[in-house]
């Protein structure tokens, strides 16, 4: 299957993190998506890295769909300049809409919410619910511990090597873009991987 990404869901922090490089990469992601005319699908907030990505897409003339649950509209400070804003009644509906609208998933630095979204979308792929690329942009080694956890699950017999291969680790935005527009080499998950 050859995939041309028309939209990318970006999972990342509603905080900035401690390193300036996180913000720089978030800005680069936004600029790259806009330049390639790829719609950003994201959590709808204006805070943290998620706000930086959205602002960068908007500043570069791109399209942004924000999806935010009602109860987070003030807590995460809903972004009011996105092209499209969808307000849901729950986190589950938010994630379902983001999943349905995205052709690929890019994971940037983030906290518990980012981990939750990453594990859920990876599990859905393992269970055969989609064949979309999942790419962790490992900015300055931020995801090393998460990657190690996935590898330990394999080494301890809780996951197969084939399932582990469903999520790719890339060093930068250019590599994420390349993986999102080329054929996905791990689309056909054998039953043994489940």
Helices and strands as residue ranges (DSSP letters): E 7-11, H 20-35, E 39-42, H 48-59, E 64-69, G 70-72, E 84-88, H 91-101, E 104-107, H 112-126, E 133-137, G 139-141, H 144-155, H 161-164, E 168-170, H 173-181, G 191-193
